Amino acid sequence: MFRGINSINLDAKGRMAMPSRYREQLLAACAGRLVVTIDTNHRCLLLYPLAEWEQIEREIEGLSSFDPVSQRVKHLLIGHATDLELDGSGRILLPQELRHYAGLSKHLCLVGQGKKLEIWDQEAWNSQREAWFAETASAAELPEKLRTLAL
């Protein structure tokens, strides 16, 4: 559903306009209802259509309460999850605490990841992307599924 990179701006109130190419899809798929939460691996936000998030949330809730790592994931992902809705102008209001976590400034990158979108501060995205390009990974380090993938 979501692919590509979009450069967008965050307004002074913390609102982000959803690119028009996604608006109709989001209105059809989830009536414009979304969930945003933090990414636990990078300083960015994850944005899901509500139905996609509800599936993930059920899986997270099913994790063991006795395993400290699982408990941490529950606290971070579900604890930061916030319901959002597209307004009449196709914008969403990102909560202050989540904007702070991701270090979001005026210029953002919206990165499509299939069933979700990642929201990055543009400078952070550029730095992370360059770091990924600079990494040298040999075929032996790649998981089997990636080694056999034909592009």
N, C-alpha and C positions, 0 to 999 in steps of 0.2 A: 504494500500500500504506500509506504513512504520511502522515497529514495531521492538522492541528490542533496546538494548543499545550497542553502538559501542565506544570503546576507540580509539581515533585517535590523531594524532599530527598536530600541526600548525607549518608550517615552518617559517623561519626568514622573509620571504616576506609577510606573512599573508595568505598563501595558505593552504587549507585543502583538502586532498585527499578524495573523496567520496568512501565509501566502495564499493567493486566490486558488492556486492549483490544488490545495488541500481542503479549502473551505467546504466545497460541495460534497467531497468524500466524507468529511467529518459530520456534516449535517445529515447525510444519508445513513451513515453507519452508526452514529451514536447521538443524533440530535444535537450535536455540538457540545456534548458533555464529555469532559476529559479529566484525567488525573495526572498530576505532576508530583514527582518525588525526586530524591537525590540519587545520584549514581554513587555507589560505595567504592568504586575504583578510580574515578576521576572527578575533578571539581566541575561537574556539569549537572544538568537536570535531565530527567527522563520524563517524556510526555506521552501518555497513552490514551487512546480512546477508552471510554469507561468499560466497555465489554472486555477489551483485552486486559485491562488492569484487574478486573474482577477475577479472571482466570488465574492470573499471577498471584493475586492476593490469597486465593484459596490454597495455592501450592505453598506459599510462604507460611500461612497459618498452620499447614499440616506438618511443618518442620518440628523436630523435637524441642521441647521446652527445657530439656536437660542438657542439651549440647550448647556450650557457650557461644560457638560461632553461629549456630542457627539462631540463637536468641538475639545475638547482636544484629544479624540481618533483619530479623523481625522488627526490632526496635528502630533501626535506621530507615528501612524502606517503608514499613507501614506507619511508623511514627511521624514521618515527614510527608506522607501522602496527603495531598490536598485536592479536593474536588474543584474543578473549574468549569466555566461554560463560556462558549463564544458569545460575545455581545452582538448587538445589531450591526456593528461595523466590522465584525470578524476578528475582534481582538480578545485576548485573554489577559487577566491581571495576575501577574506572578507575585506570590507572597514575598514580602520583604525578607523574611528569614531565609527563604530558599534563594533569593537573588544574592544575598550576602554569602551564603555557602558557596555558590558557584562563581562568585566574584564578577557578577554581571555588570557591565557598564552599558553605555549607550549602544555600542555596536555588537551585534550577536551573530552567531552562525547557527542555523537550524539544520541539523544533519539527519537525514532520513536513514533509518535502520530497520526497514521492513515494517514490523508491527508497531514500532514506536519512533519517536523523534527525540534527538538529543538537543539540548539547548546549551550552547557554549558561549562564553565571552569570546569575541573574535580573536583577540590576541592570544588567549589561552588555547583556542582551537589551532591557530597557526603554529604555535610553539609545539603543541602535542603532535600535530601532523608531521612537522619536521623531525621530531624525535623518532616517530615511527618509521619515517623514511630512512633515517640514519641507522636504525638498528640493522644488524646483519644477522639474518636467520638462515641457518643451513637447512636443507631438506630433512636432515636427521632430527632437527629440533621440532619440526612441524608435526602436529597430530596426523595420524594415518588418514583421516577424512580429508584433510587439506592437501596432503601429498598426492592423493588420487583425484582431486578435483580438476576438471578440465574447464578452463575459462575460454 
